[in-house]
Amino acid sequence: MPDDTRRDGRVPGINGVLNINKPDGMTSMDVVRHIKRASRQKRVGHGGTLDPFAVGVIPVCLGQATRMMEYLIDGTRVYRAVVELGVETDTYDIEGTVTARRDASGINLEDIQAAMEGFKGDIKQVPPMYSALKKNGKRLYELARAGIEVEREARDVEVHDIVIRDWSNPTFEIDVHCGRGFYMRSLAYDLGQVLGCGGHLKSLARLRAGTFAIEEAVDLSEAERLFYEGGWEAMVSPLDSVVAHMKAAIVGQRIEDMSRNGRSLPPGLRIPLAQPGEQCRVYAVDGSFVAIMSLDPSAGRWKPDRVFNSEKNAA
């Protein structure tokens, strides 16, 4: 372990994000538990659930970075999926029980491309029964396991693009760039319905979550090894990497103190943003991350949305 390890074996003050490549067969919370045990940190969380059979990017937040999870969840994602036509399952994926089989031999690439067009842009999507959403206080998957199916309201979701990478009847591979709340399992099911032959999600990999890409992801086993044996520092991204897309401002000592105390800033303070409600990153002159702030148009003042203490933002 590193030299700053405490006598109890715990590494102090890790405030940052791990880009973990989740293995098949694990829940997202399993990943969190493994990292929590290996890092010996008290505050650990993840920035977006992946189903157990799915693999790929899952950002794991430590320390103060756990307060950035909503920004991770709100970010866009890129998935690579294989859809198999002709077979429907109750979970809409390969882990479910087969509920129907239909002939998909007549489907061609042009049919799939035409069907895809209806799933791009701002669309409505009905979530699957096997999901963690709640209905009358019960998780939908709990109701589904009890053999109960309930009406689900369609939700607004955004799909930036869908690209077909490969097609070999009855399966095709696609890349999907989408926003939060989008269910790839529902997409596979819905495409099967439009094509008239049914379908399910055969495999799924998340290639990107916000600013975190699969090319830089660390295998879970390797992350655990680095925590136990040393060298973990290089894989921890600073907590402000989550909001690297926001504009940034540097403030002097007086404004830094006001911000860290959660106070709104004086009227007339100029931070180079044009839109009310737009957020920006605020830094002290020494480069430490101070806060995420937004302009309150009703008061004409900048107010802190998230404030961070002056501990190191990443070890």
Summary of the structure (lengths in Angstrom):
residues: 315
radius of gyration: 22.5
end to end distance: 13.4
largest distance: 70.2
contacts: 992
relative contact order: 0.18
helix: 26%
strand: 35%
